[in-house]
Amino acid sequence: MPRLLGVDIPANKQLPYAFQYIYGIGKAVARKICEGLSLDPLRKAHTLTEDEITRITAFVEKGFVVEGNLRRQRTQNVNRLRDIKCYRGQRHRANLPARGQRTRTNARTRKGPKKTIAGKKKVTK
């Protein structure tokens, strides 16, 4: 298993798919890495040499924000919103959807499992 930027990438996958195991690298960036370093995208990750791994690491660190730095940056952005107490920050603080989604129904991923209100009965005619 080759190790790139502190992440073990799967050895039996083609390079663009193996690169996607690094946080912050998606399909487009993985293709750019292969094109920028003229690597064959059909090669498997276990065929990479130490020299190629070093070149990939340098290329990614120079051109993209990935892994720990990206996680830290995202956390700081959310904390900044919380500190200035804007609407989005309040939604993050309350663990509710922050981008205008409806919450009357759905939003169960953010809100958690249903909490039934005791004593509330259905209205009958």
Secondary structure in CASP SS format (residue, H / E / C, confidence):
PFRMAT SS
TARGET T0000
AUTHOR 0000-0000-0000
METHOD secondary structure of the structure
MODEL  1
M C 1.00
P C 1.00
R E 1.00
L E 1.00
L C 1.00
G C 1.00
V E 1.00
D E 1.00
I C 1.00
P C 1.00
A C 1.00
N C 1.00
K C 1.00
Q E 1.00
L H 1.00
P H 1.00
Y H 1.00
A H 1.00
F H 1.00
Q C 1.00
Y C 1.00
I C 1.00
Y C 1.00
G C 1.00
I C 1.00
G C 1.00
K H 1.00
A H 1.00
V H 1.00
A H 1.00
R H 1.00
K H 1.00
I H 1.00
C H 1.00
E H 1.00
G H 1.00
L C 1.00
S C 1.00
L C 1.00
D C 1.00
P C 1.00
L C 1.00
R C 1.00
K E 1.00
A H 1.00
H H 1.00
T H 1.00
L C 1.00
T C 1.00
E H 1.00
D H 1.00
E H 1.00
I H 1.00
T H 1.00
R H 1.00
I H 1.00
T H 1.00
A H 1.00
F H 1.00
V H 1.00
E H 1.00
K H 1.00
G H 1.00
F C 1.00
V C 1.00
V C 1.00
E H 1.00
G H 1.00
N H 1.00
L H 1.00
R H 1.00
R H 1.00
Q H 1.00
R H 1.00
T H 1.00
Q H 1.00
N H 1.00
V H 1.00
N H 1.00
R H 1.00
L H 1.00
R H 1.00
D H 1.00
I C 1.00
K C 1.00
C C 1.00
Y H 1.00
R H 1.00
G H 1.00
Q H 1.00
R H 1.00
H H 1.00
R H 1.00
A C 1.00
N C 1.00
L C 1.00
P C 1.00
A C 1.00
R C 1.00
G C 1.00
Q C 1.00
R C 1.00
T C 1.00
R C 1.00
T C 1.00
N C 1.00
A C 1.00
R H 1.00
T H 1.00
R H 1.00
K H 1.00
G C 1.00
P C 1.00
K C 1.00
K C 1.00
T C 1.00
I C 1.00
A C 1.00
G C 1.00
K C 1.00
K C 1.00
K C 1.00
V C 1.00
T C 1.00
K C 1.00
END
